[in-house]
Each structure stands twice: as structure tokens, then as C-alpha cells.
Amino acid sequence: MTKNECSGIWVFAEQRGGRLDRTALELLGKAQELKKNTGEEVTAVLLGSGVEALADTLAHHGADRVILARSENLKAYSARPYQKVLTAMCEKYKPSIFVFGATAQGRDLAPRVMCSLGTGLTADAVDLGFDEEGAFVQTTPAFGGSLLAHIAIPELRPQMVTVRAHVFDIPPEDPDRRAEVILEDVSVEADGDYEVMEAVEKVPGGVSINSADVLVAGGRGIKSEADIAMLRELASLIGGELACSRPLVDEGWLAHELQIGQSGTTVKPKFILNVGISGSVQYMVGMQKAQTIATVNTYDRADMFAISHYGAVADYSKLLPAVIAEIKRRKQ
């Protein structure tokens, strides 16, 4: 499809078990910002069975229109049926822009639809906007996070992109907002090559870092595995969770699910304390939208200080025990 025959901004409304993934609501907020430039309608595309009630939630958070493709074979995510239905919806309604969350599902599905449509796809974007000539531009870290690339798809449509979670805010809910709802009762076969016997939701130990309000993150400057216990204790004392940059995962000291950054998780806490983290681009794109950022580092020119609200040029092994002791004293 070419740009002359396409119009509209689409957001894939990912759902699991009848619950919307929060990235869908984040993307609707950004889509409404994009609409101010193009004037094009914002459409949420929802696939499933028995999920009609989610259309109201999508409308309340920014969808002008909801396309609901219904089939029992779409109740649970299955790559090939979802690919076939989304491809058919795109060919029927011809959107100009199609945005997915960079979730496990979005990263699996978006490239499949791209191939079916013969268009282009930008992966793991951290921002969306328009350049001086009005071209839709997707910003994504490149070359290991050492720079930010600005990518455009000049002719082919839809322009497709996956966007990392937590880089945009969820728009305020407006319960009076309404959307046109289009019901598409589709005929799609289940994928006969495999069968999901059971799906069990992982129960995390503590709060996941992408939903925590307070984080204490350690990086390459942490001198020993034993020092991680000190960071964990501090995080617990201030009501937060432990996190890290990639080197501590590579050392095998902490699990990947605690890693912040381009190859880890994007977070947006109210407060984050970075300890021994110099501030690579790939790390900073994962946490730079935290409300308050504090840094402890022995190197006074560490890049992390440039985006921090508070900083201490100090040896954490001397500073943090004093902080921990003072917090305990005040809690007595």
C-alpha cells in the first residue's frame, strides 16, 4: 500500500485474558498527540473473544474508533491467526501508521504483519514525531545504544513501529468519552501446528521494577557481589526495589528481570538512585523519565550526573552504610 491510499493512526490494543496491557493506553495518549499534526483518526485495534467491554476503556483513554475482530480462535494469542486477521484488517481499512507495544507479543506479531503487508517496521522506538517536512519519524537507539537513530518510511504504508513500554504517559481517563465501535466477526482457523495446553502467569518475587515507585540500581562500579546486599537493604528501607545495569547481570550477580535499559526493562519510577552507574545511552533511555534521579559515583564527570536532580561524588561503600544507619535511626 502507498501513502496516497492510506490514512489513520492505529494502535494495537494488546490484551491477555481479557485484560489490556498498559502499553496500549500509553500508545493511545501518544497517538492523540500525533493526531494534532495529521488530523487523522486514532483507531484501537482489538483482537479476541468476549472482550467487548474493553472498547469503553480504549475510548476513555483516547481511541476515536475501536475495531474489534472477534473469533474464538483469537481468544488467546496465537501468532499466525493474529497475523492473518491484522493483515486483513489493514488491507480493508488502510491505516497510514500502525503502532505496537514492544512487548513479547508485539515484538513477535508486528514483524509478521510487516512481512505480510510488504512495508517497513522500526523496532523498540523510544519516541515518535514528525520532522520539518511532515514525515513521520520513529526514534530508536542504535549501535548498542551509542546514538539515537531517526527513521522514516517514505512511501510504503502502513508505517509500522514497536514502542518500548513506559516511555509515554497513560492519558487521564475520560469516562464521558465515546468511540465508534466496529465489530468484525472474522473467520480464522486455529494454528494446527501447535496447541497451548496451559498458560500460568509468573508470580514475581516482590514488585516488578517496571511498576515500582522507588528503585535503587547498581552498576559496573559495584565492587563485589556482597555489596549488592547493601543496595537491597537500602531499597527495602526506603520502600523500593533493587535494580541494575547490564554488567551486574553479565556477572551473574542479578537476574535479567532486574536489568534497566535498552536490552532490559524501561522504568519510570518516582525516584531512582543510581549507584556506580556511569550512564551509557542504552541504560539512560531505560530510566531517564523517572520523576527524580539521584546518582552516587566516584567519577565527577560521569554522564549520569547530567540527567540527575541530585548527585554525590563519593565512594558508595562509605556513603551508603552511613545513609542506611541514619534511616534506621530515624525509624526507631
C-alpha positions as a Markdown table, in Angstrom:
| # | Residue | x | y | z |
|---|---|---|---|---|
| 1 | Met | 0.0 | 0.0 | 0.0 |
| 2 | Thr | 1.2 | 3.5 | -0.7 |
| 3 | Lys | 0.8 | 6.7 | 1.2 |
| 4 | Asn | -1.8 | 8.2 | -1.2 |
| 5 | Glu | -4.3 | 5.5 | -0.4 |
| 6 | Cys | -3.8 | 5.3 | 3.4 |
| 7 | Ser | -5.0 | 7.3 | 6.3 |
| 8 | Gly | -5.4 | 6.9 | 10.1 |
| 9 | Ile | -3.3 | 6.2 | 13.2 |
| 10 | Trp | -3.7 | 2.7 | 14.5 |
| 11 | Val | -2.8 | 1.3 | 17.9 |
| 12 | Phe | -2.7 | -2.4 | 18.6 |
| 13 | Ala | -4.6 | -2.9 | 21.8 |
| 14 | Glu | -2.9 | -5.9 | 23.3 |
| 15 | Gln | -4.9 | -8.0 | 25.7 |
| 16 | Arg | -4.3 | -11.1 | 27.7 |
| 17 | Gly | -7.1 | -13.0 | 29.4 |
| 18 | Gly | -9.4 | -10.0 | 28.8 |
| 19 | Arg | -7.0 | -7.5 | 30.4 |
| 20 | Leu | -5.5 | -4.7 | 28.4 |
| 21 | Asp | -1.7 | -4.3 | 28.5 |
| 22 | Arg | -0.9 | -0.8 | 29.8 |
| 23 | Thr | 1.2 | -0.1 | 26.7 |
| 24 | Ala | -2.0 | 0.1 | 24.7 |
| 25 | Leu | -3.2 | 3.0 | 26.8 |
| 26 | Glu | 0.3 | 4.7 | 26.7 |
| 27 | Leu | 0.3 | 4.5 | 22.9 |
| 28 | Leu | -3.2 | 5.9 | 22.7 |
| 29 | Gly | -2.1 | 9.0 | 24.5 |
| 30 | Lys | 0.8 | 9.4 | 22.1 |
| 31 | Ala | -1.4 | 8.8 | 19.1 |
| 32 | Gln | -3.6 | 11.7 | 20.2 |
| 33 | Glu | -0.5 | 13.9 | 20.1 |
| 34 | Leu | 0.3 | 12.7 | 16.6 |
| 35 | Lys | -3.3 | 13.4 | 15.6 |
| 36 | Lys | -2.7 | 17.1 | 16.3 |
| 37 | Asn | -0.2 | 17.1 | 13.5 |
| 38 | Thr | -2.0 | 15.0 | 10.9 |
| 39 | Gly | -5.7 | 15.4 | 11.9 |
| 40 | Glu | -6.1 | 11.6 | 11.3 |
| 41 | Glu | -8.4 | 9.5 | 13.4 |
| 42 | Val | -7.0 | 7.3 | 16.1 |
| 43 | Thr | -8.1 | 3.7 | 16.0 |
| 44 | Ala | -7.5 | 1.0 | 18.6 |
| 45 | Val | -7.4 | -2.5 | 17.0 |
| 46 | Leu | -8.5 | -5.2 | 19.4 |
| 47 | Leu | -8.5 | -9.0 | 18.8 |
| 48 | Gly | -10.1 | -11.6 | 21.0 |
| 49 | Ser | -13.3 | -13.2 | 22.1 |
| 50 | Gly | -15.6 | -11.9 | 24.8 |
| 51 | Val | -13.6 | -8.7 | 25.2 |
| 52 | Glu | -16.2 | -6.2 | 24.1 |
| 53 | Ala | -16.1 | -4.4 | 27.4 |
| 54 | Leu | -12.5 | -3.3 | 26.7 |
| 55 | Ala | -13.8 | -1.0 | 23.9 |
| 56 | Asp | -15.0 | 1.5 | 26.5 |
| 57 | Thr | -11.7 | 1.6 | 28.3 |
| 58 | Leu | -9.9 | 2.3 | 25.0 |
| 59 | Ala | -12.4 | 5.1 | 24.2 |
| 60 | His | -11.9 | 6.6 | 27.6 |
| 61 | His | -8.1 | 6.8 | 27.0 |
| 62 | Gly | -8.1 | 8.3 | 23.5 |
| 63 | Ala | -9.5 | 6.0 | 20.9 |
| 64 | Asp | -11.7 | 7.7 | 18.3 |
| 65 | Arg | -12.7 | 4.3 | 16.9 |
| 66 | Val | -12.3 | 0.7 | 18.0 |
| 67 | Ile | -12.1 | -2.1 | 15.5 |
| 68 | Leu | -12.9 | -5.4 | 17.4 |
| 69 | Ala | -12.1 | -8.5 | 15.4 |
| 70 | Arg | -13.9 | -11.4 | 17.1 |
| 71 | Ser | -13.3 | -15.1 | 16.9 |
| 72 | Glu | -13.0 | -17.9 | 19.4 |
| 73 | Asn | -9.7 | -18.7 | 17.8 |
| 74 | Leu | -8.4 | -15.2 | 18.8 |
| 75 | Lys | -9.2 | -15.6 | 22.4 |
| 76 | Ala | -5.6 | -16.4 | 23.3 |
| 77 | Tyr | -2.7 | -15.0 | 21.4 |
| 78 | Ser | -1.6 | -17.2 | 18.5 |
| 79 | Ala | 0.9 | -15.8 | 16.1 |
| 80 | Arg | -0.4 | -17.0 | 12.7 |
| 81 | Pro | -4.2 | -16.4 | 13.3 |
| 82 | Tyr | -3.4 | -12.9 | 14.7 |
| 83 | Gln | -1.1 | -12.2 | 11.8 |
| 84 | Lys | -3.8 | -13.2 | 9.2 |
| 85 | Val | -6.5 | -11.1 | 10.9 |
| 86 | Leu | -4.4 | -8.0 | 11.3 |
| 87 | Thr | -3.2 | -8.2 | 7.8 |
| 88 | Ala | -6.8 | -8.5 | 6.5 |
| 89 | Met | -7.9 | -5.5 | 8.7 |
| 90 | Cys | -5.0 | -3.4 | 7.3 |
| 91 | Glu | -5.9 | -4.3 | 3.7 |
| 92 | Lys | -9.5 | -3.4 | 4.3 |
| 93 | Tyr | -9.2 | -0.1 | 6.2 |
| 94 | Lys | -5.7 | 1.0 | 5.0 |
| 95 | Pro | -4.1 | 2.8 | 8.0 |
| 96 | Ser | -1.2 | 5.1 | 7.5 |
| 97 | Ile | 0.5 | 4.5 | 10.9 |
| 98 | Phe | 0.4 | 1.3 | 12.9 |
| 99 | Val | 1.9 | 1.3 | 16.4 |
| 100 | Phe | 2.6 | -1.8 | 18.6 |
| 101 | Gly | 3.9 | -2.0 | 22.2 |
| 102 | Ala | 7.4 | -3.6 | 22.2 |
| 103 | Thr | 6.2 | -6.4 | 24.5 |
| 104 | Ala | 6.9 | -10.1 | 23.9 |
| 105 | Gln | 3.6 | -10.3 | 21.9 |
| 106 | Gly | 4.2 | -7.0 | 20.0 |
| 107 | Arg | 7.7 | -8.0 | 19.0 |
| 108 | Asp | 6.5 | -11.3 | 17.7 |
| 109 | Leu | 3.4 | -10.1 | 15.9 |
| 110 | Ala | 4.5 | -6.8 | 14.3 |
| 111 | Pro | 7.3 | -8.2 | 12.1 |
| 112 | Arg | 4.9 | -10.9 | 10.9 |
| 113 | Val | 2.3 | -8.3 | 9.8 |
| 114 | Met | 5.0 | -6.2 | 8.3 |
| 115 | Cys | 6.1 | -9.1 | 6.1 |
| 116 | Ser | 2.5 | -9.8 | 5.0 |
| 117 | Leu | 2.0 | -6.2 | 4.0 |
| 118 | Gly | 5.4 | -5.7 | 2.4 |
| 119 | Thr | 6.0 | -2.5 | 4.3 |
| 120 | Gly | 8.6 | -1.3 | 6.9 |
| 121 | Leu | 9.0 | -1.6 | 10.7 |
| 122 | Thr | 11.0 | 0.3 | 13.3 |
| 123 | Ala | 11.7 | -1.8 | 16.4 |
| 124 | Asp | 11.9 | -0.6 | 20.0 |
| 125 | Ala | 11.3 | 3.1 | 19.5 |
| 126 | Val | 11.6 | 5.5 | 22.4 |
| 127 | Asp | 9.9 | 8.4 | 20.7 |
| 128 | Leu | 7.5 | 9.2 | 17.8 |
| 129 | Gly | 7.0 | 12.5 | 16.0 |
| 130 | Phe | 7.3 | 14.4 | 12.7 |
| 131 | Asp | 10.2 | 16.2 | 11.1 |
| 132 | Glu | 10.2 | 19.7 | 9.5 |
| 133 | Glu | 8.8 | 18.2 | 6.2 |
| 134 | Gly | 5.9 | 16.4 | 8.0 |
| 135 | Ala | 7.4 | 12.9 | 7.7 |
| 136 | Phe | 6.5 | 10.5 | 10.5 |
| 137 | Val | 9.8 | 9.8 | 12.4 |
| 138 | Gln | 10.5 | 7.0 | 14.8 |
| 139 | Thr | 13.4 | 7.4 | 17.2 |
| 140 | Thr | 15.3 | 4.3 | 18.4 |
| 141 | Pro | 18.7 | 3.6 | 20.0 |
| 142 | Ala | 21.2 | 2.2 | 17.5 |
| 143 | Phe | 24.8 | 0.8 | 17.5 |
| 144 | Gly | 24.5 | -0.7 | 21.0 |
| 145 | Gly | 22.8 | 2.5 | 22.3 |
| 146 | Ser | 25.7 | 4.8 | 21.4 |
| 147 | Leu | 23.4 | 7.0 | 19.3 |
| 148 | Leu | 19.8 | 7.6 | 18.5 |
| 149 | Ala | 18.5 | 6.9 | 15.0 |
| 150 | His | 15.6 | 8.8 | 13.4 |
| 151 | Ile | 13.8 | 6.5 | 11.0 |
| 152 | Ala | 11.2 | 7.3 | 8.4 |
| 153 | Ile | 9.3 | 5.1 | 5.9 |
| 154 | Pro | 8.8 | 7.5 | 2.9 |
| 155 | Glu | 6.3 | 5.7 | 0.6 |
| 156 | Leu | 5.1 | 2.3 | 1.8 |
| 157 | Arg | 2.2 | 2.0 | 4.2 |
| 158 | Pro | 1.3 | 1.4 | 6.9 |
| 159 | Gln | 4.4 | 2.9 | 8.7 |
| 160 | Met | 4.9 | 0.3 | 11.5 |
| 161 | Val | 6.7 | 0.6 | 14.8 |
| 162 | Thr | 7.1 | -1.1 | 18.1 |
| 163 | Val | 7.5 | 1.2 | 21.1 |
| 164 | Arg | 9.0 | 0.4 | 24.5 |
| 165 | Ala | 6.8 | 0.4 | 27.5 |
| 166 | His | 6.8 | 3.3 | 30.0 |
| 167 | Val | 8.2 | 5.9 | 27.6 |
| 168 | Phe | 4.8 | 7.7 | 27.3 |
| 169 | Asp | 2.3 | 8.6 | 30.0 |
| 170 | Ile | -1.1 | 7.0 | 30.1 |
| 171 | Pro | -3.6 | 9.8 | 29.3 |
| 172 | Pro | -6.1 | 10.7 | 32.0 |
| 173 | Glu | -9.3 | 8.7 | 31.8 |
| 174 | Asp | -12.4 | 10.5 | 30.5 |
| 175 | Pro | -15.4 | 8.4 | 31.3 |
| 176 | Asp | -17.6 | 10.6 | 29.1 |
| 177 | Arg | -15.5 | 10.0 | 26.0 |
| 178 | Arg | -17.1 | 7.7 | 23.4 |
| 179 | Ala | -15.7 | 5.9 | 20.3 |
| 180 | Glu | -17.2 | 4.4 | 17.2 |
| 181 | Val | -17.0 | 0.6 | 17.7 |
| 182 | Ile | -16.8 | -1.6 | 14.5 |
| 183 | Leu | -17.4 | -5.3 | 15.1 |
| 184 | Glu | -15.7 | -7.6 | 12.7 |
| 185 | Asp | -16.7 | -11.3 | 13.2 |
| 186 | Val | -13.9 | -12.9 | 11.4 |
| 187 | Ser | -13.4 | -16.5 | 10.2 |
| 188 | Val | -9.9 | -17.7 | 11.0 |
| 189 | Glu | -8.6 | -21.2 | 11.6 |
| 190 | Ala | -6.6 | -22.1 | 14.7 |
| 191 | Asp | -2.9 | -22.8 | 14.1 |
| 192 | Gly | -2.8 | -26.6 | 13.8 |
| 193 | Asp | 0.9 | -26.8 | 14.2 |
| 194 | Tyr | 0.9 | -26.3 | 18.0 |
| 195 | Glu | -1.5 | -26.3 | 20.9 |
| 196 | Val | -1.2 | -24.4 | 24.1 |
| 197 | Met | -2.0 | -26.8 | 26.9 |
| 198 | Glu | -1.8 | -24.4 | 29.8 |
| 199 | Ala | -0.8 | -20.8 | 30.5 |
| 200 | Val | 0.4 | -20.0 | 34.0 |
| 201 | Glu | 1.1 | -16.4 | 35.0 |
| 202 | Lys | 4.5 | -15.9 | 36.5 |
| 203 | Val | 4.3 | -14.7 | 40.1 |
| 204 | Pro | 7.2 | -12.3 | 40.7 |
| 205 | Gly | 9.0 | -12.1 | 44.0 |
| 206 | Gly | 8.2 | -8.5 | 45.1 |
| 207 | Val | 7.1 | -5.7 | 42.8 |
| 208 | Ser | 8.5 | -5.8 | 39.3 |
| 209 | Ile | 10.9 | -2.9 | 38.5 |
| 210 | Asn | 8.7 | -1.5 | 35.8 |
| 211 | Ser | 5.9 | -0.9 | 38.3 |
| 212 | Ala | 7.9 | 0.1 | 41.3 |
| 213 | Asp | 7.8 | 3.8 | 42.5 |
| 214 | Val | 11.2 | 3.6 | 44.1 |
| 215 | Leu | 14.4 | 1.9 | 42.7 |
| 216 | Val | 17.9 | 1.5 | 43.9 |
| 217 | Ala | 20.1 | 0.5 | 40.9 |
| 218 | Gly | 23.7 | -0.8 | 40.9 |
| 219 | Gly | 26.1 | -0.8 | 38.0 |
| 220 | Arg | 29.6 | -1.6 | 36.9 |
| 221 | Gly | 31.1 | 0.3 | 39.8 |
| 222 | Ile | 29.7 | -2.2 | 42.4 |
| 223 | Lys | 32.9 | -3.9 | 43.7 |
| 224 | Ser | 31.6 | -7.2 | 44.9 |
| 225 | Glu | 28.5 | -9.4 | 45.0 |
| 226 | Ala | 28.4 | -9.0 | 48.7 |
| 227 | Asp | 27.8 | -5.2 | 48.2 |
| 228 | Ile | 24.5 | -6.0 | 46.4 |
| 229 | Ala | 23.1 | -7.0 | 49.8 |
| 230 | Met | 23.7 | -3.4 | 51.0 |
| 231 | Leu | 21.8 | -2.0 | 48.0 |
| 232 | Arg | 19.0 | -4.4 | 48.6 |
| 233 | Glu | 18.8 | -3.4 | 52.2 |
| 234 | Leu | 18.7 | 0.3 | 51.3 |
| 235 | Ala | 16.0 | -0.3 | 48.7 |
| 236 | Ser | 13.9 | -2.1 | 51.4 |
| 237 | Leu | 14.4 | 0.7 | 53.9 |
| 238 | Ile | 13.0 | 3.3 | 51.5 |
| 239 | Gly | 10.2 | 1.2 | 50.2 |
| 240 | Gly | 11.7 | 0.4 | 46.9 |
| 241 | Glu | 13.1 | -2.4 | 44.7 |
| 242 | Leu | 16.6 | -3.4 | 43.7 |
| 243 | Ala | 17.5 | -3.0 | 40.0 |
| 244 | Cys | 20.7 | -2.9 | 38.0 |
| 245 | Ser | 22.5 | -2.1 | 34.7 |
| 246 | Arg | 23.7 | -4.8 | 32.4 |
| 247 | Pro | 27.2 | -5.5 | 33.9 |
| 248 | Leu | 25.7 | -7.0 | 37.1 |
| 249 | Val | 23.6 | -9.3 | 35.0 |
| 250 | Asp | 26.6 | -10.3 | 32.9 |
| 251 | Glu | 28.5 | -11.1 | 36.1 |
| 252 | Gly | 25.6 | -13.4 | 37.1 |
| 253 | Trp | 25.0 | -11.4 | 40.3 |
| 254 | Leu | 21.5 | -10.4 | 39.5 |
| 255 | Ala | 18.7 | -11.7 | 37.2 |
| 256 | His | 17.9 | -10.2 | 33.8 |
| 257 | Glu | 14.4 | -9.2 | 35.1 |
| 258 | Leu | 16.1 | -6.6 | 37.3 |
| 259 | Gln | 18.0 | -5.0 | 34.4 |
| 260 | Ile | 17.2 | -1.5 | 33.3 |
| 261 | Gly | 18.0 | -0.3 | 29.7 |
| 262 | Gln | 17.7 | -1.0 | 26.0 |
| 263 | Ser | 18.2 | -4.7 | 26.4 |
| 264 | Gly | 16.3 | -4.8 | 29.7 |
| 265 | Thr | 13.3 | -3.0 | 31.1 |
| 266 | Thr | 12.1 | 0.6 | 30.7 |
| 267 | Val | 11.1 | 2.1 | 34.0 |
| 268 | Lys | 9.5 | 5.3 | 35.1 |
| 269 | Pro | 9.7 | 5.4 | 39.0 |
| 270 | Lys | 9.0 | 8.4 | 41.2 |
| 271 | Phe | 12.6 | 8.1 | 42.5 |
| 272 | Ile | 15.7 | 6.2 | 41.3 |
| 273 | Leu | 19.1 | 6.1 | 43.0 |
| 274 | Asn | 21.9 | 5.1 | 40.6 |
| 275 | Val | 25.0 | 3.7 | 42.4 |
| 276 | Gly | 28.2 | 3.1 | 40.5 |
| 277 | Ile | 26.5 | 3.6 | 37.1 |
| 278 | Ser | 28.3 | 5.9 | 34.7 |
| 279 | Gly | 25.4 | 6.4 | 32.3 |
| 280 | Ser | 25.6 | 4.7 | 29.0 |
| 281 | Val | 23.0 | 5.7 | 26.4 |
| 282 | Gln | 21.4 | 2.2 | 26.5 |
| 283 | Tyr | 20.9 | 2.5 | 30.3 |
| 284 | Met | 19.7 | 6.1 | 30.3 |
| 285 | Val | 17.0 | 5.5 | 27.7 |
| 286 | Gly | 15.5 | 2.9 | 30.1 |
| 287 | Met | 15.2 | 5.3 | 33.1 |
| 288 | Gln | 15.5 | 8.9 | 32.0 |
| 289 | Lys | 11.8 | 9.6 | 32.5 |
| 290 | Ala | 12.0 | 8.9 | 36.3 |
| 291 | Gln | 10.5 | 11.8 | 38.2 |
| 292 | Thr | 13.6 | 12.2 | 40.5 |
| 293 | Ile | 17.0 | 10.9 | 39.7 |
| 294 | Ala | 19.9 | 10.7 | 42.2 |
| 295 | Thr | 23.4 | 9.4 | 41.5 |
| 296 | Val | 26.4 | 8.2 | 43.5 |
| 297 | Asn | 29.6 | 7.8 | 41.6 |
| 298 | Thr | 33.3 | 8.4 | 42.3 |
| 299 | Tyr | 33.8 | 9.9 | 38.8 |
| 300 | Asp | 32.6 | 13.5 | 38.8 |
| 301 | Arg | 32.2 | 13.6 | 35.0 |
| 302 | Ala | 30.0 | 10.5 | 34.7 |
| 303 | Asp | 27.3 | 11.1 | 32.2 |
| 304 | Met | 24.6 | 10.1 | 34.7 |
| 305 | Phe | 25.2 | 13.3 | 36.6 |
| 306 | Ala | 24.0 | 15.3 | 33.6 |
| 307 | Ile | 20.4 | 14.0 | 33.9 |
| 308 | Ser | 20.4 | 13.7 | 37.7 |
| 309 | His | 18.5 | 16.0 | 40.1 |
| 310 | Tyr | 20.8 | 15.1 | 42.9 |
| 311 | Gly | 24.3 | 13.7 | 42.9 |
| 312 | Ala | 27.2 | 12.7 | 45.3 |
| 313 | Val | 30.7 | 12.3 | 44.1 |
| 314 | Ala | 31.6 | 9.7 | 46.7 |
| 315 | Asp | 32.6 | 6.1 | 47.4 |
| 316 | Tyr | 29.3 | 4.3 | 47.8 |
| 317 | Ser | 30.9 | 1.7 | 50.2 |
| 318 | Lys | 31.5 | 4.6 | 52.7 |
| 319 | Leu | 28.4 | 6.7 | 51.9 |
| 320 | Leu | 25.6 | 4.2 | 51.8 |
| 321 | Pro | 26.3 | 2.5 | 55.2 |
| 322 | Ala | 26.0 | 6.0 | 56.8 |
| 323 | Val | 22.7 | 6.6 | 54.9 |
| 324 | Ile | 21.4 | 3.2 | 56.0 |
| 325 | Ala | 22.4 | 3.8 | 59.6 |
| 326 | Glu | 20.6 | 7.2 | 59.6 |
| 327 | Ile | 17.4 | 5.8 | 58.1 |
| 328 | Lys | 17.4 | 3.1 | 60.8 |
| 329 | Arg | 18.0 | 5.7 | 63.5 |
| 330 | Arg | 15.1 | 7.8 | 62.3 |
| 331 | Lys | 12.8 | 4.8 | 62.1 |
| 332 | Gln | 13.4 | 3.9 | 65.8 |
